Amino acid sequence: MSSLSSSSSKDNTVSKKRALYTFAEARKIARSYGFTKQEFLDYDCPGAYQLPKNPQDVWKEEWKGWDDFLGICLDFEQGRQIARSLDGIDTEEDYLRLFQEKKFNDDDIASRLPYRPDIKYKDKWISWEDFLQDK
């Protein structure tokens, strides 16, 4: 019987930890660290953050994958496709202003575009025109 009560006590602790943050709050915290998935799973500093190591189970309904949760930048092809779909963004100035004004919410895939794609994608970069405008 004692093992049942200790298991029940452990479940209550997990439940409290799960309720500590909403998915949006947890994702914002997770993204602020700039971790890869492995770094997130390996990071073990008590008290630094209190996010569960199994966010895909805790927030099943909101879960869109590790890249979304951690805010990992889109690869070049995906990034260019999303950037080209942004209304009214045709120049470097337009693009940078969009990021400076923080017009994306975290649920928007465009929030995973890099602020400076010319630097992030330097190996594949051609020009701002190529990145932003479908020819």
Buried (B, 14 or more C-beta within 10 A) or exposed (E): EEEEEEEEEEEEEEEEEBEEBEBEEBBEEBBEBEBEEEEBEEEEEEEEBEBBEEBBEBBEEBBEEBBBBBBBBBEBEBBBEBBBEBEEBBEBEEBBEBBEEEEBEBEEBBBBBBEEBBEBBEEBBEEBEEBBEEE
